[in-house]
Amino acid sequence: MSGIPDAQQLIRVIARMGLGARAVVYLLISALLIRALFTGSGDGDQASPSRAFLEIEQQWWGKAILLLIGAGLLLYTAWRLGQGILDLDRLGADAKDRLARLGMLASGIGYGLVAIAAFSVALDQTDTAGGGSTQETVDYLIRLPLGSWLVLIMGIVIAGVGGAQIWRGVSGHWKKRIRLDDKTRWLEWVSGYAITGRGLLFLIAAVSIAWAGFSINPDDALGLAETMGWLRQQPFGFWLYLASGLVIGAYGLYSLLQAWRYMPGADYKP
């Protein structure tokens, strides 16, 4: 029976395959953003997982890769749902830990939708980039009773997630449950930059969503692509856009580090 993997080994395999798929998505989106910046193509304003999947689908090997990405993201979804529901990382049951597990559930659901997008493109079920999902969600919520309040709450929740990401990046809390050694030290600053920068992008989007609820105008809500477009229009917009595009790519590298060295249910510190 020794050849049968135990639960921890199985969780580790699922997590690593899922994190690898997430890394591919972030690296592809980063490539789209930076390409748009230097070519002036404007594609960065529509950067999204679906746009990246459409780029892949045009290659002769694209459909097979998309099916693998979709399968990997489904594994990632299963892992995140398991973290949230079953507390695979043994976080605990106090208020802070329950909030963290709720975030894991939300992450699992979100990446499940991205997996569906990958399968849809691979199976020729869509020929669009799938942009505007944030605005479409806000538009739907605003139409509900007390809709503007629901959108405001959505903005507050996303701001909380962004703030938590910034804290994780600055404090180094992200290093827990990742086994670090001399082979991975160079990725520490990349990962800290990625997590902190991603949190800042979340905060910008959160403010825009909260404002959309206040103004009752879904067009005011910014998703990732719209946030990047907004940054491009600010003073020093080129550099802000470039830094943000690199944040997305760095988060892909951080995902690869997690896939390589993730240890479920244990606190590894540098």
LOTI-479067 format. One record per residue (C-alpha): chain; residue in three letters; x, y, z. Coordinates in pm, whole numbers, plus 50000, padded with zeros to 5 digits. Example, Ala and Ser with C-alpha at 12.3 -4.5 7.8 and 13.67 -1.06 7.14 Angstrom:
LOTI-479067
 c   r     X     Y     Z
 A ALA 51230 49550 50780
 A SER 51367 49894 50714
END
This chain:
LOTI-479067
 c   r     X     Y     Z
 A MET 50000 50000 50000
 A SER 50304 50228 50021
 A GLY 50264 50318 49655
 A ILE 49932 50492 49720
 A PRO 49980 50866 49783
 A ASP 49854 50998 50115
 A ALA 49617 51294 50143
 A GLN 49895 51550 50186
 A GLN 50073 51426 49874
 A LEU 49753 51436 49672
 A ILE 49672 51789 49790
 A ARG 50024 51897 49700
 A VAL 49997 51756 49347
 A ILE 49658 51920 49287
 A ALA 49779 52253 49425
 A ARG 50098 52252 49220
 A MET 49924 52168 48893
 A GLY 49661 52434 48957
 A LEU 49917 52697 49053
 A GLY 50113 52617 48739
 A ALA 49804 52681 48527
 A ARG 49743 53010 48712
 A ALA 50103 53111 48643
 A VAL 50055 53057 48270
 A VAL 49745 53281 48267
 A TYR 49921 53566 48451
 A LEU 50231 53546 48232
 A LEU 50020 53553 47916
 A ILE 49823 53857 48031
 A SER 50146 54033 48125
 A ALA 50286 53962 47780
 A LEU 49974 54111 47619
 A LEU 49995 54424 47836
 A ILE 50363 54489 47771
 A ARG 50330 54415 47400
 A ALA 50048 54668 47376
 A LEU 50258 54929 47556
 A PHE 50554 54902 47319
 A THR 50363 54845 46994
 A GLY 50085 55097 47056
 A SER 49833 54835 46946
 A GLY 49582 54922 47217
 A ASP 49527 54554 47297
 A GLY 49625 54624 47656
 A ASP 49291 54795 47711
 A GLN 49128 54455 47649
 A ALA 49378 54233 47832
 A SER 49193 53949 48000
 A PRO 49223 53571 48036
 A SER 48985 53525 47744
 A ARG 49195 53756 47524
 A ALA 49504 53555 47615
 A PHE 49320 53231 47538
 A LEU 49216 53364 47198
 A GLU 49580 53443 47123
 A ILE 49676 53086 47212
 A GLU 49387 52936 47015
 A GLN 49524 53084 46692
 A GLN 49834 52864 46714
 A TRP 49835 52511 46572
 A TRP 49898 52372 46920
 A GLY 49656 52614 47085
 A LYS 49353 52396 47151
 A ALA 49554 52126 47328
 A ILE 49728 52385 47548
 A LEU 49397 52551 47632
 A LEU 49248 52220 47738
 A LEU 49549 52162 47965
 A ILE 49519 52513 48109
 A GLY 49147 52463 48168
 A ALA 49208 52131 48341
 A GLY 49481 52285 48555
 A LEU 49256 52573 48656
 A LEU 48984 52329 48754
 A LEU 49236 52161 48983
 A TYR 49325 52503 49122
 A THR 48955 52567 49178
 A ALA 48918 52238 49362
 A TRP 49219 52318 49580
 A ARG 49094 52666 49671
 A LEU 48746 52538 49748
 A GLY 48904 52267 49962
 A GLN 49107 52531 50146
 A GLY 48797 52736 50209
 A ILE 48556 52457 50302
 A LEU 48783 52192 50455
 A ASP 49059 52423 50588
 A LEU 49333 52220 50418
 A ASP 49599 52458 50548
 A ARG 49469 52431 50905
 A LEU 49425 52806 50945
 A GLY 49182 52785 51237
 A ALA 48837 52912 51318
 A ASP 48876 53268 51447
 A ALA 48730 53566 51258
 A LYS 49049 53646 51066
 A ASP 49094 53286 50955
 A ARG 48731 53253 50851
 A LEU 48767 53569 50642
 A ALA 49079 53425 50479
 A ARG 48895 53104 50398
 A LEU 48607 53304 50251
 A GLY 48861 53473 50023
 A MET 48986 53130 49916
 A LEU 48632 53027 49827
 A ALA 48585 53342 49620
 A SER 48919 53280 49448
 A GLY 48816 52924 49365
 A ILE 48489 53037 49212
 A GLY 48662 53309 49012
 A TYR 48923 53077 48866
 A GLY 48654 52821 48794
 A LEU 48498 53080 48564
 A VAL 48838 53137 48401
 A ALA 48866 52761 48344
 A ILE 48528 52766 48172
 A ALA 48653 53049 47950
 A ALA 48956 52840 47849
 A PHE 48737 52542 47759
 A SER 48493 52769 47571
 A VAL 48769 52910 47350
 A ALA 48927 52566 47296
 A LEU 48592 52420 47191
 A ASP 48508 52716 46964
 A GLN 48218 52823 47184
 A THR 48325 53187 47185
 A ASP 48506 53421 46947
 A THR 48511 53730 47168
 A ALA 48758 53853 47428
 A GLY 48510 53844 47709
 A GLY 48589 54197 47826
 A GLY 48380 54411 48052
 A SER 48294 54142 48305
 A THR 48339 54379 48601
 A GLN 48109 54638 48448
 A GLU 47857 54370 48355
 A THR 47855 54243 48715
 A VAL 47811 54595 48851
 A ASP 47535 54665 48598
 A TYR 47351 54350 48711
 A LEU 47384 54435 49080
 A ILE 47272 54795 49037
 A ARG 46945 54675 48885
 A LEU 46861 54475 49199
 A PRO 46678 54618 49501
 A LEU 46932 54815 49706
 A GLY 47167 54754 49415
 A SER 47386 55058 49474
 A TRP 47452 54936 49828
 A LEU 47542 54590 49697
 A VAL 47794 54746 49459
 A LEU 47935 54958 49743
 A ILE 47977 54643 49955
 A MET 48145 54473 49660
 A GLY 48392 54760 49641
 A ILE 48461 54742 50015
 A VAL 48522 54366 49999
 A ILE 48764 54403 49707
 A ALA 48939 54685 49895
 A GLY 48977 54449 50190
 A VAL 49130 54185 49964
 A GLY 49366 54446 49818
 A GLY 49468 54566 50162
 A ALA 49531 54209 50275
 A GLN 49748 54148 49968
 A ILE 49955 54458 50039
 A TRP 50003 54345 50399
 A ARG 50108 53997 50286
 A GLY 50357 54139 50040
 A VAL 50511 54395 50276
 A SER 50516 54176 50587
 A GLY 50649 53866 50413
 A HIS 50355 53664 50543
 A TRP 50329 53503 50198
 A LYS 50644 53303 50280
 A LYS 50451 53077 50514
 A ARG 50383 52735 50364
 A ILE 50648 52787 50096
 A ARG 50981 52614 50148
 A LEU 51252 52867 50065
 A ASP 51623 52799 50027
 A ASP 51922 52931 49835
 A LYS 51768 52818 49505
 A THR 51461 53035 49552
 A ARG 51597 53343 49736
 A TRP 51610 53548 49416
 A LEU 51235 53506 49378
 A GLU 51160 53659 49718
 A TRP 51174 54023 49607
 A VAL 50989 53937 49285
 A SER 50710 53774 49485
 A GLY 50688 54058 49737
 A TYR 50669 54311 49452
 A ALA 50401 54104 49277
 A ILE 50176 54057 49579
 A THR 50203 54420 49694
 A GLY 50150 54557 49343
 A ARG 49853 54331 49282
 A GLY 49700 54458 49606
 A LEU 49740 54818 49486
 A LEU 49565 54732 49158
 A PHE 49283 54576 49361
 A LEU 49251 54897 49564
 A ILE 49222 55112 49250
 A ALA 48953 54880 49112
 A ALA 48775 54877 49449
 A VAL 48752 55256 49466
 A SER 48612 55268 49112
 A ILE 48352 55001 49193
 A ALA 48243 55178 49511
 A TRP 48213 55501 49312
 A ALA 48006 55319 49047
 A GLY 47763 55221 49324
 A PHE 47748 55579 49448
 A SER 47703 55728 49099
 A ILE 47476 55442 48983
 A ASN 47688 55420 48666
 A PRO 47840 55078 48582
 A ASP 48079 55243 48335
 A ASP 48269 55391 48630
 A ALA 48371 55043 48749
 A LEU 48718 54929 48645
 A GLY 48833 54574 48591
 A LEU 49199 54487 48533
 A ALA 49209 54605 48172
 A GLU 49023 54927 48250
 A THR 49248 54992 48550
 A MET 49552 54958 48326
 A GLY 49398 55196 48074
 A TRP 49327 55447 48352
 A LEU 49686 55427 48473
 A ARG 49812 55486 48119
 A GLN 49627 55818 48113
 A GLN 49783 55949 48436
 A PRO 50104 56153 48468
 A PHE 50399 55918 48414
 A GLY 50139 55683 48266
 A PHE 50393 55490 48057
 A TRP 50591 55393 48366
 A LEU 50282 55321 48577
 A TYR 50149 55096 48302
 A LEU 50484 54921 48260
 A ALA 50522 54868 48636
 A SER 50168 54725 48654
 A GLY 50226 54495 48358
 A LEU 50540 54370 48528
 A VAL 50338 54316 48848
 A ILE 50111 54079 48658
 A GLY 50408 53892 48515
 A ALA 50580 53880 48855
 A TYR 50264 53731 49002
 A GLY 50294 53457 48744
 A LEU 50648 53390 48866
 A TYR 50522 53390 49225
 A SER 50263 53131 49122
 A LEU 50542 52919 48976
 A LEU 50732 52949 49304
 A GLN 50421 52834 49489
 A ALA 50379 52544 49246
 A TRP 50739 52443 49301
 A ARG 50760 52480 49678
 A TYR 50405 52479 49820
 A MET 50374 52271 50140
 A PRO 50013 52218 50256
 A GLY 49930 52234 50623
 A ALA 50275 52353 50734
 A ASP 50433 52686 50826
 A TYR 50770 52716 50655
 A LYS 50957 53036 50733
 A PRO 51276 53173 50574
END
